[in-house]
């Protein structure tokens, strides 16, 4: 109806006015839009008002990203955050307490399988390809979306400003631009998959934030033993620029992942608290069925981070599948108030002869148990490929 021909055709977000306002319909006196200079968003709001008065359904022809609608309730005023994340959280299919959401698998290991084997030993890991082969990163994101992922994670896990400057000898501005490019590639992948597959409407982008240890390139990200060597203030100063940049570049949420210890998670939450609208998930790497990789109690860590209003979901990633059921069991005594994330790796071990061995073959079967034990956001990590995500999705969606 008010589709702008200059806009890309991927914008097909549907918003029901009843979903938005029906609980308070008798008190709505005025609806208006603030903090937006975007013409089509203002147009949408006018249409919203008109259709409110005529009780019609509203279809929003553009991809809602971030804007705020203020509803005037007689003399009260409420702000409604109409981000795509909010819309996503409210419109997931399924009847569980927290509807199932499918995340992606290992971006880096899929790139390695595509032939980019040199990133395995690179201090920037998959972020190296942001400068050399950005199309390959976009292709991996598309593979995961097509495999069934609702949310993919940007290739910025090891992309700190400092690391990018050091290892590819670029200026800080160029490093900033590369991190933003990581977001753009994932957003382009979502848009291209949406135009190829019109039934895939709600595809989100999470900005990957790895732990400080990942930049040290000495395996300490899986031990967390750097925490005694860096002050919390220095840790926050290291994390803050990337988090701010990812938010500015328009990610729907952050993926704070492979965090070995609670103290680093809490430092990151402090940073998020200072950035308006900043939200994300936090996943810990775990070394057994009870502890994060640094030895913190997993269940206490989850409960602490879930208390933050910035955290929309929490759980584990890059952890062997053999520990997941026990880790979920530790959460049973608590009334967990947000979705629990399970993103294990393949369980394979890298041995001294430089070969992968072992691994858990029946992850999809295990995933059914994990869902029964409370997990609702599921995906994978290292050496979990798009076809594994498809298998996982069909296993848990048919429960
Ligand atoms: Zn991993």
Boltz pocket constraint, residues with backbone or C-beta under 6 A from the ligand:
constraints:
  - pocket:
      binder: B
      contacts: [[A, 106], [A, 317], [A, 318], [A, 345], [A, 381], [A, 382]]
      max_distance: 6.0
